[in-house]
Amino acid sequence: MRTRLMIFAACLMALPLSAQTRDDSVGVRAASLDYIEGWYTANVERMTRALHPELQKRIVNLDSLGNPWVSNQGASHLIRNTRLGGGSRTPPAQIRTDVHILDIFRGTASVRVDAGTWVDYLHLVKWRGQWVIINVLWEMRQ
């Protein structure tokens, strides 16, 4: 009997405290697609809609001596680059916009976007009723 109670308690603890809703999934996916499709189509409106104003996008690079350093972009930088053409000159065969929702918990979410030559890990937040991206950590495929 004690073993059954322990198993039952373990199962209860494994349950999420706040279940994800269909609307949350739709909102997270829409923001993620606005971001990656907005980049490839140079659509400033979609990119702007997808981003929190305090977004930080980071990648770890290596300098010529092999020392790591972190490159940062804010929302205004990413929006500016989108306005300048973004990924609109990417050959169609290299375009990927695969969105994989990894987790949604209350007002936060994690998403993996498989793009053409890189992978983005997005953190989203529900901000004023809308899902927006607040952090991006990315890595080149090569």
C-alpha positions in Angstrom: 0.0 0.0 0.0 2.8 2.4 0.9 4.5 1.7 -2.5 1.3 2.6 -4.3 1.0 5.9 -2.4 4.5 6.8 -3.2 4.0 6.0 -6.9 0.7 8.1 -6.9 2.5 11.0 -5.2 5.4 10.9 -7.7 2.9 10.9 -10.5 1.1 14.0 -9.1 4.4 15.8 -8.7 5.2 15.2 -12.3 2.0 16.9 -13.5 2.4 20.4 -14.8 1.2 23.2 -12.5 -0.3 25.1 -15.3 -1.5 23.3 -18.4 -0.8 24.8 -21.8 -3.8 25.9 -23.8 -4.5 25.7 -27.5 -4.6 29.5 -27.7 -1.1 29.6 -26.1 0.2 27.1 -28.6 -1.3 29.1 -31.5 0.2 32.4 -30.1 3.6 30.9 -29.6 3.7 29.4 -33.0 2.5 32.6 -34.6 5.1 34.7 -32.9 7.8 32.3 -33.9 6.7 32.2 -37.6 6.4 36.0 -37.6 10.0 36.1 -36.6 11.5 33.6 -39.0 9.2 34.2 -42.0 9.5 38.0 -41.3 13.2 37.6 -41.6 13.1 35.7 -44.9 10.5 38.0 -46.5 12.0 41.2 -45.1 8.6 42.0 -43.5 9.3 44.6 -40.8 5.7 44.5 -39.5 5.9 40.8 -38.8 9.4 41.0 -37.2 8.4 43.9 -35.0 5.2 42.1 -33.9 7.2 39.1 -32.9 9.7 40.8 -30.7 9.6 42.2 -27.2 11.2 45.7 -27.2 14.0 44.5 -24.8 14.8 41.4 -26.9 18.4 40.1 -26.8 19.7 37.8 -29.5 23.1 36.2 -28.8 25.6 33.9 -30.4 29.0 32.8 -29.2 31.8 33.4 -31.8 35.5 32.8 -31.8 38.0 35.5 -32.6 41.1 34.8 -34.8 43.0 33.4 -31.7 40.2 31.0 -30.9 38.9 33.0 -27.9 35.1 33.0 -27.4 33.1 36.2 -27.3 29.4 36.9 -27.3 27.8 38.9 -30.1 24.5 40.6 -29.1 21.7 42.1 -31.1 18.7 44.0 -29.7 15.3 44.3 -31.1 16.1 47.5 -33.0 19.1 45.9 -34.6 17.2 42.9 -35.8 14.3 45.1 -37.1 16.8 47.4 -38.9 18.5 44.3 -40.6 15.0 43.1 -41.6 14.2 46.5 -43.1 17.5 46.3 -45.0 16.4 43.1 -46.7 16.9 40.5 -43.9 17.1 37.0 -45.4 15.1 38.0 -48.6 18.1 37.1 -50.8 18.4 33.6 -49.4 18.2 31.0 -52.1 14.8 29.2 -51.8 16.5 25.8 -51.4 18.2 27.1 -48.2 15.1 28.5 -46.5 13.7 26.6 -43.5 11.1 27.7 -41.1 10.6 24.7 -38.9 9.1 25.7 -35.5 9.2 23.2 -32.6 7.5 24.2 -29.4 9.6 22.7 -26.6 7.6 23.9 -23.6 5.0 26.3 -22.5 4.6 27.1 -18.8 2.2 29.8 -17.7 3.4 33.0 -19.4 6.7 31.6 -20.8 7.7 29.3 -23.6 10.7 27.8 -25.3 10.9 27.1 -29.0 13.4 25.7 -31.4 13.5 27.2 -34.9 15.4 25.3 -37.6 16.3 27.9 -40.1 18.4 27.5 -43.2 22.0 27.7 -42.0 21.4 28.1 -38.3 19.2 27.0 -35.3 17.5 29.5 -33.0 16.4 28.8 -29.5 13.7 31.3 -28.6 12.3 32.3 -25.2 8.9 33.8 -25.4 6.9 35.7 -22.8 3.2 36.6 -22.8 3.4 40.4 -22.8 0.2 42.4 -22.6 -1.8 39.5 -23.8 0.5 38.7 -26.8 3.3 36.1 -27.1 6.6 37.8 -28.0 10.2 36.7 -28.2 12.4 38.1 -25.4 15.6 36.0 -25.9 17.2 34.2 -28.7 20.3 32.0 -28.5 21.5 30.8 -31.8 24.2 28.7 -33.4 25.3 28.3 -37.0 25.0 24.8 -38.5 28.5 24.8 -40.0 
